[in-house]
Amino acid sequence: MSGRLWFFKRWRPRSLQARQLLAASVGLVAFLAIAGYALDAAFADTARANLQERLKNYARAYAAGIDFTRDRSLYIREQPPDPRFDMPGSGLYLQVVMPEGKGNSLSAEGPMLPNAELLAPLREVFEGPLPMVQIDGSQGSVYRYGMGLVWDAEADPATEFPYTIYVMEDSRALGAQLRVFRGRVWFWMGGAGLILLMLQTVILQWSLRPMRRVITELTKVQRGETERMSERHPRELEPLTDSINAFIESERENLERQRNTLADLAHSLKTPLAVLRTQLDSGAQDQDLRQEFDVQLRRMNNLVSYQLARAASSGHKLFSAPLPIESNAEEIVRGLEKVYAGKGVLCEFDIDEGARFHGEPGDLQELLGNLLENAFKWAKRRVLLTAKPLPAPGARRAGLVLSVDDDGPGIAPEDIAKVLQRGVRGDERVQGHGIGLSIVQDLIKDYRGELQVKRSPELGGARFEVKLPPGP
């Protein structure tokens, strides 16, 4: 068993074109074999039916031209319906079976024909091939048609007697017809099969041409000759090429983000390091130097933590499992209710069952956490979280619409752009660092979504609405 599996794996074609051509060839051969068998069987049945009808016509012709003498001897008045009946061993034979004996045509003199017996009146039989001995002593076979009749020349029941007419034909005639037919059928079907196979090869090459173009474009992308794949591909390949382009763009953005993060970190650390170098070169006292080191080290630690957190929150996987909204939101709300327990804020959910977030769990936590914390911070009594799927055309996965409303003072339209700036707080009296909404914007940008800030029609305060587009 293991040997057969090894052989199969060894000779299994690795090319899609070879697989398709092999499958088409096997299917074509099977179809031609079945069609040839069906045609052969149909022709054989038709030939046998024609032979039966021909022998039956010969028997009827003899029945019309046969007489019997008073001593019941056979007398044939008419010429035979076929000259071969008068040629010994011609392959076409007549036998008339009577109660007292038999009568034969001239062709039946010499060959040893199958035993014949009387048939009941009006009974007909068609048999064969039956064994016989040819006139030269060789073995052969015949097809035989028999018809049971009653002779009554004087319309007197006392004088009537039964007799049977048998007409036989050598089976070699039918066999020759079948051989000629089979030879021609398999010749033409074999030629048609070769033509269809060549046509199938051409069709496969034409149908797989888009795949070869995809491979060529991928090779160019790998070599750096192009930045992305083209957009004109067959509908069946569009999800693949769109996903590849999205992946390439995502990886390019991740690389650019990492470079920017390192550049920002280096730029941020340059000033504290320069201060420390200046202090060292100035020969400051140990106490002053220690204090300056403590200040600058804390500053550098904060800068590193911030940049790492920013890089972690910005990166995301392009193809991620769908995440439920409600369970993640409940965990965040439970923590916020403890922090803002003195305000007694009530958070309500209106989450559609089909709403899902396709991304990193940390990104969902960061997105919900910042939006809900901002709402809790400004709300008087109520916060509303709404989540609905964003329908997508075709077979693409749905997007997501997230809305967080509060019953606070709201945000004036002219202040929206200012509030969304990094490090800017809507009210300096409210505790915070002013970067939460900026992080939200960065996350939404990474997921190619959009953020809208407006007045809440339900609660009267601010509404932060996030729309994440459908995926590939």
N, C-alpha and C positions, 0 to 999 in steps of 0.2 A: 504493500500500500504506500509506504514512504517513497519507494522508487518511482511509482507512477506520479505522485505529487511532485517529486523533484523534476521529473521529465516535463510535467505540465508547466511548472514555474520556469524551467529552462527555456522552453520554446514558446512561452506566452509572449505575443507581440507587445512591444512597448509603445508603438506608434498608434495614434488614434486612427490615422488613415489605414494602417495595416489591419487594425481591429475591425473597422467598418468594412474593408474590402473582404476580409476573411468571413465575417458574418454574412455579408451580401452573397459571397460565393457559395457558402454552405446553404443559405436559404434558396439561392437560385438553383443549385444542384438538386436540393430536395424537391423544389417545385417542379422542375423538369422531370425528375424521376416519377413523381406522383402523377403529373399530367401525362407522361408517356405511358405509364401503367394503365391509367384510366382510358386513354385513347385506344391502347391495345385491347383492353377488355371490351370496350364498346365496339371496336371493329370486329373482334372475334365473335361477339354475340350477334352483330349484324350479319356477318358472313354465314354463321350457322343458320340464322333465320332465313337468309336468302337461299341457302342450300336446301333447307327444308321445304321452302315454297317451290323451288324448282323441281325437286323430286316429287312433290305432291302433284304438280302439273303434269309431269311425265306419267304418274300413276293414273290420273284422270283421263289422259289421252288414251292410254292402254285400255282402261275400263270401257271407253266408248268404242274401241275397235276390236274387242275380244268376243269370240263366239265359242260355243261348246257343241260338239257333236252329240248324237244320241247316246253314244257310249261314254260321254263326258270327257272326251279328248279335247285338248286346247286347240283352238284355231284362231289365228290373228289375221283379221281381214285387212287392216290398214298398214301402210308403211310406218316404221317406228318413228316416234317424234324426234329422234336424234340418230344420225347414221352410226354413231358409235355402238348402238345396241346390236348392230350386225357385224361388229368387228371383234373377234375373240381376244379377250384380255385387254380390251380398250379402257377399262376402268369405269364403265357405266353398264350396270347389269340389271336384268329383269328376272324375277322369280314369281311364278304363280303357284300358289299352294292350294291343292284341292283335297277333298276327303280321300280320294284313291291314289293320289300321287302329286307330282310337281311338273311344272313346265318352265323352261328357261328360254331366254333370248340367246342368239348365237354368241354374243359376247360372254355369256355365263358358262359356255362349254369349255372346260379346262380348269379354270380356277376353282379352288375349294372355298365356297362361300359359307358364311355362318348358317347354323341350323335355323330353319324357319318353321313356324307353326301357324295354324289357322287362328285368325283373330275373330272375335265376335263381330257380327254385322254392325256396320257404322263406326266401328272402333278404329282409331288412327294412332300410330306410334311413330316416333322419331328417335332413333338410337344411334349411338356411335361415340367414338370409333370402336367397331367390333373387329376382332382378329379374323384373318382369312389367309389363304395361301395363294400367291400369285401363280399365273400360268407357267412361269419359269421355276417354280418351286420355292421362291423366296417368301418370307413372311411379310404381311401387309395388314392393312385395316381398311374398313369401309364405314361410311355413314349409311344408314338404312331407314327408309320411310315405308311404312306398311299401312294398308287400307283394307278393312274387312268389308266384303260385299256378299250378296246373295244372287244366284242365277235362277231365273224363273222364265224360261222361254215361252211356255204355254199358259202362263198364269194359273198353274195348277199346283196346289201345295204338295201334291205327291211327287212332282218332278223337280221342285226347287232344291238347291243345295248351296251351302256356303263355299266361298273361296276367298283367298287373300292375295292381293297384288303387293309385291315388294319391289321397290326400286332402290338400287344401291349405287354409290359412287365412291371411287377410291379416295381415301383421306389425303393423299398426297396433293391433290388439286387445291384443297382448302389450305393445307400447310404451306404450299407455294405462295398462295395469296397472302397469307399471314407473314411469311418471311419477307416478301416484297414490301408489304406495308410497313413492317417494323424497320426494315432497312431505311426506307425513305423517311419515316417519322423520326428516327434517331439521328439521321443525317441532318435533316432540317432543324430539329430541336437543338442538336449540338451546335450547328452554325448560329442559330438564334441565341443560344446561351453565350457563345463567345462574343457576339456583338453586344449583347446586354451587359456582359462583364466589362468589356472595354468602355461602354457607355457609362456604366456605374463608376469605373475608375475616373473618367473625366468629370462626372458629376461630383464625386467625392473631392477631387482636387479643387473644383470650383467652390463647393460648399465650405471647405476647410480653409479657403484663402483668407477669410477674416481672422481665423485663429493664427495663421502665419503672420498676418499683419500685426496682430496683438503681440506676438512673440518678438517681431522686429522692433516694435515701438518700445517694448520692455527692455530689449537689449540696448537701444539707444539711451533710454533713461539710466540704465546701469552704467553706461560709459560716460554719462554726463553730456551727451550730445543734445538732448532735449530735457526740459524740466518736467514735463508731464505728458500723458498720453492724449491723443486726439479724442474728440468727442463724437465723431461720426463712426459708429459701429452698429452692427445689427442689434435689434432689440434684445435678443437672447444674451448678448455679450455686454450690453450697457450696464447692468448691475455690477458685473465684474470690473469693467474699466472704470466706472464711477467709484467703486470701492478702492481700486488701486490708486486712482488720482487723489481720493480723500486721504488714503493712507500716506501717500507721498507728501501731500500738503501738510498733514498732521506732523509727520516726522520732521519736515523742514521747519515748521513752526516750533516744534519742541527743541530742535537744535538751535534755532535763533533765540529762543527764550533762554536756554542754558547759557549761550554766549552773552546775552544781555544781562542775565543775573550775575554772571562772573564779572562782567565789566562794571556793573553797578556796585557790586561788593568791593571790587578793587578800588573803584573811585571813592567809595565811602570810607574805606580804611586808610586811604592815603593821608587824609588830614590828621586823624589821631596818631598815626605813625610819625608823621612829620612833627607833631607837637612833642611826642616822646623823644624823638631825636634831638629836637631843639633843647629840651630840658636836660638831656644827657650832656649835650655839648656845652651848655651854659654853666655847668658845674653847680647846679642847685643843691641845696641842703637835702640830707636824706629824708627829713620829715616832709618837706615840700615835694620832693621827688616821689615819695610814697603816695602822697595824696593825689598827685597828678596821674601817677600810674593807676591808682584805683579808679579815678574818674574816667580816664581814657579806656581802661580795660572794660569797665561797665558799658561804656558807649560802644566799643567794638563788639562786645558780646550781644548787645541789643541789635546792632546792625546785622551781625551774622544770623541771629535768630530770625530777624524780620525777613532777610533775603531768602533764607532756607524755607521759611513758612510760605513766602510768596511763590517760590519755585514749586513747592509741593502742592499748593492749592491751584497752580496754573496748569500743571500737567494732568492729562487724563487719557484714558484709553479710548480709542475710536470705536471699537466693537466690544461693548460690555453688556453683561446680562441686565435685563430690566429690573429696576429697584422699586419697591412699593413706596408710596409717599406717606401714607398715614402712620405706619409704624415708626418711621424715622422722625416724623413731625411730633408724635406723642412723646418720644424720648426727650426731644429738645424742649417742648412746652413744659414738661414736668420740672426740668431744671430751672426754666425761666420763672415759673410760678413761685418757686422757692426764693429766687433772688428778688422778685418784685412782689413778695407776699403782702407788703404794707399797702400796696395800691389796690389789691383785690381784683386784678385784671382777669377777665374770663375770655378764654380763647375757644372759638368755635371752628369746626371743620365742615367744609363742603367739598368732599373729595370724590371724584368719579371712580368707579371700580376699575375702569380700564386705564386710568392715568398711571403712567410709569415713567421713571427717569432712567435714561440709558446713559450711564457714565460711571464714574468712580463713586463709591460710597462716601469717601471723604469730601468730594465735591458737593454731593447732595447735602451732607451735614453742614458744610460751610455756607452753602447757598441759603438753606432754610434757617440756619442759626443766625446769620447776620440780618436777614429780613425780619425774622420773628423778634429778635432782640431789639431791633430798631422800632418795631411796632409796639412792643411792650414798654419801651422807654418813653414813647410819646403818647400812648393811649391813656384814656381816662378810666374806662371800665371794660371796653370790649375790643377784641382782635378777631379777625375772620381770615382763615386760610382756605383758599379755593384752588382746586387742582382739576384740570380737565385735559383729556387728550386732544391734540391738534391733528385732525384727519389728514391723511396723506393719499395722494393719487396712486393707483396701481397697487403693487405688492410691497411698497416701501413701508417701513415701520412708522408709526404715528409719532408726532412731536408732543410737546407738553406746554400747557399754559398754567403758570403759577401766579396767584394773586394773593397779596397780604394787605388787608385793610385794617385801619384803626379808627377810633373815634376821637383822635387828638385834634390839635389845631390845624393840621394839614400844612401844605407847603404852597406858597404863592407861586404862580407860574414863572415869574421873573427870578425866583430863587432856586429853581430846580437845578439849573446848570451849576450854580455855586455849591449846592449841597452835595452834588455828586463828585466834586473835586476831592482829590486825596488830601487828607489832613484838615478839611474844613468841616466844622460842626454847625448844625443848624442853629444852635443856641449855646453860647459859651458857658452858660450856667449849668448845662446838662453835662454830666460826666461822660467822657469818652475820648477817643483819639482821632475820630474822623476818617478812619480808613476802612471801616466795615463795608460801606456802600461801594467804595472803590474796589475792594476785593470781589464784591458781587459783580461789578461791571467786568472785571478781568475774567472771572469764571464764565460769565455769559458770552463774552467775546470768544473765549476758547471753544465754546460749544456752538459758535456762530448764531447766537440768539440775539435778542434785543430786550432792553429794559425801558419801560415807560412809567413815568411818575405822573399821577393825576389825582383828582379828588375822588374819594370813595362815594359812589352813589348810595351804598347801603348804610354806611356808618358816618359819613360826613367828614371824616378825616382824610389822611393820605392813603393812596393805593399805589403799591409797587407791583407792577405786572411784568412777569418774565415770560417771554415766548421762545421756546427752543424748537427749531425747525425739525421736520421729519428727516429721518435718516435714510441711507441708501438701502 
